[in-house]
Amino acid sequence: MTRITSWHLVCAVALGLSGTPVWADSLCAEKALQAGADAQLKKAEELERAGQPREAFAAATKANGDCVSDTQRHEGVQQRTAKAIGAEEEKKARLEDAFTWYVRAKAPADAGRMQRRLVEAKPDDINTLSHAIDYFSQQNDKAQEEAMRAQARKNVEQALAEEEKRFASFSKDSLHELGRARDWAYYAKTGEDRIRARAAQRGDTLAAEDGRKFLRLAMSYYEQADRPDGVKKIREKARMLAKRHEAKGEGEIAAEFYAMAGDDKQADTVQKHTEQRQTQAEEGRKKTFKKEQADLEKALGF
């Protein structure tokens, strides 16, 4: 046997007979901690057998997962009790809590069922439906994700129908409904082009008006439609109307139109001139009133 081979053999024997205990490789710092963790796990199992899943889950949670001798037993009791608690919450119709417990139990079928029931209870609630879509997407459950997006598409149609009714009303303000339709379209993954087209149509209709309220609405619709040309058209019309009202001495209205046109400096100037004229007019009215009062008193011999 060569010297090198002998040296390798000595090293191998030394390593094999090393006095270092296997315990040194454990994540648990002390053996006493393992005993405590095992005792805590046993307590959790006893509580589970006694039909106390909440207490059992709490006890299992207290057991140090790095120190228990049997990690599968530890995980098993946690998952079984979490599922039992989820079932209790489901019976009480506390569906969100049930979902959370089923997730802890690593029971995707039950958790998915809770998401479907939540959507059935609130099909027009965007938070509920978006959470369901996110959950099924994370689970890579394409069928259920598509079912949730189909509900979102129904909600797009409903929001657009409500928008049409609202725009037909006296106010002509259906921006809220359009915004809701756009929110649903994000989750439906369809409909955004229709919504922009609807917004542009509303802007075109209101752009023919001369009232400040309707022209402001027209600008908002064009902004929702991503139509900067429409916004520019409204600003140009607002400037023209501002000059018309300024020429008539209607300063306050003119100032609002200048602001709508984006000319804040001119709006401030016109507003200040209007306030000055109003102040002068008020002072003149007071002087006239005092003079008339004095003349009346003189005529009456006071």
Kinemage of the C-alpha trace (Angstrom):
@kinemage 1
@onewidth
@group {chain A} dominant
@subgroup {mainchain}
@vectorlist {calphas} color= white
{ca met a 1} P 0.000 0.000 0.000
{ca thr a 2} L 1.468 3.355 -0.957
{ca arg a 3} L 1.909 6.176 1.517
{ca ile a 4} L -0.804 8.308 -0.182
{ca thr a 5} L -3.319 5.450 -0.117
{ca ser a 6} L -2.575 4.758 3.550
{ca trp a 7} L -3.107 8.424 4.390
{ca his a 8} L -6.516 8.427 2.639
{ca leu a 9} L -7.516 5.314 4.596
{ca val a 10} L -6.510 6.897 7.900
{ca cys a 11} L -8.539 10.019 7.119
{ca ala a 12} L -11.591 7.970 6.190
{ca val a 13} L -11.438 5.948 9.395
{ca ala a 14} L -10.923 9.082 11.430
{ca leu a 15} L -13.977 10.700 9.922
{ca gly a 16} L -16.050 7.547 10.328
{ca leu a 17} L -15.134 7.114 13.998
{ca ser a 18} L -15.305 10.789 14.844
{ca gly a 19} L -16.702 11.496 18.286
{ca thr a 20} L -18.803 14.431 16.923
{ca pro a 21} L -22.487 13.558 17.544
{ca val a 22} L -24.998 13.601 14.712
{ca trp a 23} L -26.946 16.144 16.862
{ca ala a 24} L -24.497 18.860 15.746
{ca asp a 25} L -26.093 18.881 12.272
{ca ser a 26} L -29.601 19.489 13.653
{ca leu a 27} L -31.307 22.880 13.416
{ca cys a 28} L -32.301 22.461 17.043
{ca ala a 29} L -29.736 23.988 19.389
{ca glu a 30} L -30.228 21.651 22.335
{ca lys a 31} L -31.610 18.183 22.847
{ca ala a 32} L -33.794 19.471 25.675
{ca leu a 33} L -35.541 21.710 23.172
{ca gln a 34} L -36.399 18.670 21.077
{ca ala a 35} L -38.025 17.018 24.050
{ca gly a 36} L -40.064 20.144 24.720
{ca ala a 37} L -41.140 20.416 21.090
{ca asp a 38} L -42.186 16.744 20.992
{ca ala a 39} L -44.174 17.198 24.205
{ca gln a 40} L -45.927 20.226 22.729
{ca leu a 41} L -46.728 18.259 19.563
{ca lys a 42} L -48.156 15.414 21.651
{ca lys a 43} L -50.357 17.912 23.507
{ca ala a 44} L -51.626 19.237 20.163
{ca glu a 45} L -52.514 15.719 19.024
{ca glu a 46} L -54.371 15.047 22.263
{ca leu a 47} L -56.402 18.220 21.830
{ca glu a 48} L -57.173 17.207 18.252
{ca arg a 49} L -58.445 13.794 19.396
{ca ala a 50} L -60.567 15.573 22.009
{ca gly a 51} L -62.344 17.479 19.238
{ca gln a 52} L -60.737 20.842 19.959
{ca pro a 53} L -59.201 21.851 16.613
{ca arg a 54} L -58.590 25.514 17.469
{ca glu a 55} L -56.760 24.693 20.683
{ca ala a 56} L -54.895 21.901 18.894
{ca phe a 57} L -53.786 24.220 16.100
{ca ala a 58} L -52.611 26.813 18.611
{ca ala a 59} L -50.666 24.168 20.524
{ca ala a 60} L -49.080 22.797 17.348
{ca thr a 61} L -48.073 26.306 16.326
{ca lys a 62} L -46.192 26.689 19.609
{ca ala a 63} L -44.151 23.561 18.906
{ca asn a 64} L -40.744 24.510 17.491
{ca gly a 65} L -40.752 23.173 13.944
{ca asp a 66} L -36.937 22.974 13.903
{ca cys a 67} L -36.888 20.775 16.978
{ca val a 68} L -39.745 18.272 16.622
{ca ser a 69} L -38.542 14.729 15.928
{ca asp a 70} L -41.183 14.108 13.251
{ca thr a 71} L -41.851 17.109 11.018
{ca gln a 72} L -44.487 15.210 9.037
{ca arg a 73} L -46.520 14.625 12.203
{ca his a 74} L -46.159 18.306 13.062
{ca glu a 75} L -47.311 19.457 9.636
{ca gly a 76} L -50.092 16.880 9.615
{ca val a 77} L -51.728 18.040 12.827
{ca gln a 78} L -51.509 21.670 11.721
{ca gln a 79} L -53.122 20.942 8.366
{ca arg a 80} L -55.858 18.681 9.756
{ca thr a 81} L -56.865 21.124 12.480
{ca ala a 82} L -56.739 24.098 10.121
{ca lys a 83} L -59.067 22.258 7.745
{ca ala a 84} L -61.429 21.407 10.597
{ca ile a 85} L -61.526 25.058 11.653
{ca gly a 86} L -62.148 26.034 8.033
{ca ala a 87} L -65.121 23.675 7.938
{ca glu a 88} L -66.515 25.260 11.106
{ca glu a 89} L -66.194 28.735 9.611
{ca glu a 90} L -67.829 27.570 6.397
{ca lys a 91} L -70.844 26.215 8.304
{ca lys a 92} L -71.206 29.622 9.962
{ca ala a 93} L -71.083 31.271 6.489
{ca arg a 94} L -67.890 33.120 7.412
{ca leu a 95} L -66.485 32.412 3.998
{ca glu a 96} L -63.460 34.710 4.060
{ca asp a 97} L -62.280 33.205 7.351
{ca ala a 98} L -62.945 29.719 6.000
{ca phe a 99} L -60.844 30.523 2.930
{ca thr a 100} L -57.938 31.665 5.117
{ca trp a 101} L -58.034 28.467 7.177
{ca tyr a 102} L -58.259 26.256 4.101
{ca val a 103} L -55.179 27.991 2.701
{ca arg a 104} L -53.362 27.272 5.978
{ca ala a 105} L -54.508 23.679 5.679
{ca lys a 106} L -53.013 23.523 2.180
{ca ala a 107} L -56.403 22.449 0.870
{ca pro a 108} L -56.655 24.201 -2.521
{ca ala a 109} L -59.920 22.510 -3.534
{ca asp a 110} L -61.679 23.798 -0.419
{ca ala a 111} L -60.054 27.223 -0.678
{ca gly a 112} L -61.136 27.457 -4.305
{ca arg a 113} L -64.677 26.504 -3.359
{ca met a 114} L -64.732 29.393 -0.876
{ca gln a 115} L -63.586 31.817 -3.557
{ca arg a 116} L -66.396 30.679 -5.832
{ca arg a 117} L -68.967 31.049 -3.055
{ca leu a 118} L -67.672 34.529 -2.242
{ca val a 119} L -68.058 35.586 -5.867
{ca glu a 120} L -71.546 34.055 -6.014
{ca ala a 121} L -72.494 36.115 -2.952
{ca lys a 122} L -70.999 39.360 -4.325
{ca pro a 123} L -70.683 39.040 -8.110
{ca asp a 124} L -70.529 42.815 -8.595
{ca asp a 125} L -67.900 43.499 -5.918
{ca ile a 126} L -64.624 44.241 -7.653
{ca asn a 127} L -62.425 43.402 -4.636
{ca thr a 128} L -64.054 39.998 -4.181
{ca leu a 129} L -63.789 39.072 -7.843
{ca ser a 130} L -60.243 40.372 -8.265
{ca his a 131} L -59.075 38.343 -5.243
{ca ala a 132} L -60.652 35.222 -6.750
{ca ile a 133} L -58.947 35.845 -10.091
{ca asp a 134} L -55.597 36.352 -8.379
{ca tyr a 135} L -56.019 33.195 -6.308
{ca phe a 136} L -56.901 30.926 -9.227
{ca ser a 137} L -54.107 32.479 -11.291
{ca gln a 138} L -51.602 31.668 -8.527
{ca gln a 139} L -52.980 28.123 -8.377
{ca asn a 140} L -52.612 27.884 -12.170
{ca asp a 141} L -56.279 26.870 -12.327
{ca lys a 142} L -57.032 28.155 -15.823
{ca ala a 143} L -60.633 26.929 -15.897
{ca gln a 144} L -61.655 28.704 -12.704
{ca glu a 145} L -59.676 31.813 -13.592
{ca glu a 146} L -61.551 31.995 -16.898
{ca ala a 147} L -64.880 31.532 -15.102
{ca met a 148} L -64.065 34.517 -12.895
{ca arg a 149} L -63.040 36.634 -15.882
{ca ala a 150} L -66.326 35.692 -17.581
{ca gln a 151} L -68.143 37.223 -14.605
{ca ala a 152} L -65.988 40.340 -14.994
{ca arg a 153} L -67.091 40.572 -18.640
{ca lys a 154} L -70.733 40.455 -17.532
{ca asn a 155} L -69.987 43.300 -15.149
{ca val a 156} L -68.461 45.335 -17.973
{ca glu a 157} L -71.719 45.018 -19.893
{ca gln a 158} L -73.765 45.921 -16.856
{ca ala a 159} L -71.644 49.009 -16.141
{ca leu a 160} L -71.964 50.173 -19.755
{ca ala a 161} L -75.747 49.717 -19.622
{ca glu a 162} L -75.871 51.807 -16.452
{ca glu a 163} L -73.642 54.416 -18.106
{ca glu a 164} L -76.051 54.763 -21.005
{ca lys a 165} L -78.968 55.419 -18.650
{ca arg a 166} L -76.970 57.922 -16.639
{ca phe a 167} L -75.841 59.884 -19.681
{ca ala a 168} L -79.449 60.102 -20.838
{ca ser a 169} L -80.319 61.881 -17.578
{ca phe a 170} L -80.343 65.642 -17.022
{ca ser a 171} L -76.809 65.762 -15.606
{ca lys a 172} L -75.139 63.939 -18.536
{ca asp a 173} L -72.497 62.856 -16.007
{ca ser a 174} L -71.757 59.141 -16.435
{ca leu a 175} L -68.039 59.328 -15.654
{ca his a 176} L -68.414 57.129 -12.569
{ca glu a 177} L -70.098 54.360 -14.559
{ca leu a 178} L -67.483 54.595 -17.310
{ca gly a 179} L -64.710 54.394 -14.737
{ca arg a 180} L -66.324 51.313 -13.202
{ca ala a 181} L -66.626 49.693 -16.613
{ca arg a 182} L -62.926 50.364 -17.186
{ca asp a 183} L -62.035 48.792 -13.830
{ca trp a 184} L -63.990 45.657 -14.736
{ca ala a 185} L -62.432 45.586 -18.206
{ca tyr a 186} L -58.989 45.294 -16.609
{ca tyr a 187} L -60.001 41.996 -14.987
{ca ala a 188} L -62.112 40.879 -17.939
{ca lys a 189} L -59.115 41.464 -20.231
{ca thr a 190} L -61.477 42.904 -22.826
{ca gly a 191} L -63.702 45.928 -23.444
{ca glu a 192} L -61.225 48.788 -22.995
{ca asp a 193} L -61.482 49.849 -26.659
{ca arg a 194} L -65.281 50.006 -26.404
{ca ile a 195} L -65.058 52.100 -23.262
{ca arg a 196} L -62.661 54.584 -24.843
{ca ala a 197} L -64.934 54.815 -27.884
{ca arg a 198} L -67.952 55.434 -25.617
{ca ala a 199} L -66.070 58.159 -23.745
{ca ala a 200} L -65.055 59.838 -27.006
{ca gln a 201} L -68.673 59.747 -28.192
{ca arg a 202} L -69.821 61.440 -24.974
{ca gly a 203} L -67.150 64.080 -25.375
{ca asp a 204} L -68.240 64.811 -28.944
{ca thr a 205} L -71.860 65.199 -27.850
{ca leu a 206} L -71.061 67.640 -25.044
{ca ala a 207} L -68.489 69.571 -27.072
{ca ala a 208} L -71.400 71.131 -28.979
{ca glu a 209} L -72.670 72.784 -25.781
{ca asp a 210} L -71.687 76.270 -24.561
{ca gly a 211} L -72.299 75.749 -20.854
{ca arg a 212} L -69.313 75.588 -18.516
{ca lys a 213} L -70.482 72.425 -16.763
{ca phe a 214} L -71.013 70.474 -19.972
{ca leu a 215} L -67.727 71.627 -21.492
{ca arg a 216} L -65.846 70.552 -18.370
{ca leu a 217} L -67.552 67.181 -18.632
{ca ala a 218} L -66.585 66.972 -22.300
{ca met a 219} L -62.926 67.461 -21.347
{ca ser a 220} L -63.171 64.708 -18.744
{ca tyr a 221} L -64.711 62.312 -21.265
{ca tyr a 222} L -61.972 63.086 -23.782
{ca glu a 223} L -59.356 62.436 -21.093
{ca gln a 224} L -60.920 59.034 -20.376
{ca ala a 225} L -60.911 58.366 -24.114
{ca asp a 226} L -57.195 59.272 -24.363
{ca arg a 227} L -58.155 61.986 -26.858
{ca pro a 228} L -55.809 64.970 -26.362
{ca asp a 229} L -57.132 66.474 -29.621
{ca gly a 230} L -60.601 66.598 -28.085
{ca val a 231} L -59.275 68.300 -24.955
{ca lys a 232} L -57.490 70.855 -27.133
{ca lys a 233} L -60.714 71.546 -29.039
{ca ile a 234} L -62.572 72.252 -25.789
{ca arg a 235} L -59.822 74.574 -24.561
{ca glu a 236} L -59.957 76.554 -27.793
{ca lys a 237} L -63.726 76.867 -27.548
{ca ala a 238} L -63.458 77.910 -23.902
{ca arg a 239} L -61.040 80.722 -24.851
{ca met a 240} L -63.436 81.966 -27.517
{ca leu a 241} L -66.338 81.949 -25.047
{ca ala a 242} L -64.186 83.662 -22.426
{ca lys a 243} L -63.521 86.592 -24.766
{ca arg a 244} L -67.210 86.801 -25.648
{ca his a 245} L -68.297 87.013 -22.016
{ca glu a 246} L -65.466 89.395 -21.156
{ca ala a 247} L -66.663 91.752 -23.898
{ca lys a 248} L -70.140 91.675 -22.329
{ca gly a 249} L -68.677 92.616 -18.960
{ca glu a 250} L -69.410 89.169 -17.511
{ca gly a 251} L -66.054 88.862 -15.807
{ca glu a 252} L -66.726 85.961 -13.460
{ca ile a 253} L -67.994 83.754 -16.269
{ca ala a 254} L -65.126 84.866 -18.507
{ca ala a 255} L -62.591 84.011 -15.780
{ca glu a 256} L -63.983 80.464 -15.510
{ca phe a 257} L -63.719 79.968 -19.250
{ca tyr a 258} L -60.141 81.291 -19.288
{ca ala a 259} L -59.275 78.805 -16.527
{ca met a 260} L -60.882 76.031 -18.572
{ca ala a 261} L -58.772 77.122 -21.527
{ca gly a 262} L -55.662 76.683 -19.397
{ca asp a 263} L -54.915 80.415 -19.224
{ca asp a 264} L -54.793 80.836 -15.455
{ca lys a 265} L -52.953 84.166 -15.681
{ca gln a 266} L -55.694 85.759 -17.766
{ca ala a 267} L -58.330 84.194 -15.538
{ca asp a 268} L -56.751 85.819 -12.470
{ca thr a 269} L -56.470 89.177 -14.245
{ca val a 270} L -60.113 89.176 -15.324
{ca gln a 271} L -61.222 88.033 -11.875
{ca lys a 272} L -59.312 90.864 -10.164
{ca his a 273} L -60.715 93.468 -12.550
{ca thr a 274} L -64.205 92.108 -11.949
{ca glu a 275} L -63.764 92.309 -8.177
{ca gln a 276} L -62.453 95.878 -8.479
{ca arg a 277} L -65.465 96.896 -10.558
{ca gln a 278} L -67.800 95.247 -8.079
{ca thr a 279} L -66.097 97.074 -5.194
{ca gln a 280} L -66.351 100.397 -7.012
{ca ala a 281} L -69.987 99.734 -7.877
{ca glu a 282} L -70.744 98.904 -4.247
{ca glu a 283} L -69.053 102.092 -3.030
{ca gly a 284} L -71.011 104.086 -5.598
{ca arg a 285} L -74.254 102.464 -4.480
{ca lys a 286} L -73.529 103.326 -0.854
{ca lys a 287} L -72.789 106.974 -1.748
{ca thr a 288} L -75.985 107.204 -3.772
{ca phe a 289} L -77.974 105.685 -0.923
{ca lys a 290} L -76.516 108.115 1.617
{ca lys a 291} L -77.213 111.094 -0.661
{ca glu a 292} L -80.787 109.962 -1.290
{ca gln a 293} L -81.280 109.435 2.426
{ca ala a 294} L -79.901 112.894 3.210
{ca asp a 295} L -82.124 114.521 0.573
{ca leu a 296} L -85.163 112.716 1.979
{ca glu a 297} L -84.404 113.825 5.508
{ca lys a 298} L -83.933 117.402 4.314
{ca ala a 299} L -87.236 117.321 2.439
{ca leu a 300} L -88.974 116.061 5.566
{ca gly a 301} L -87.357 118.723 7.688
{ca phe a 302} L -85.265 116.367 9.812
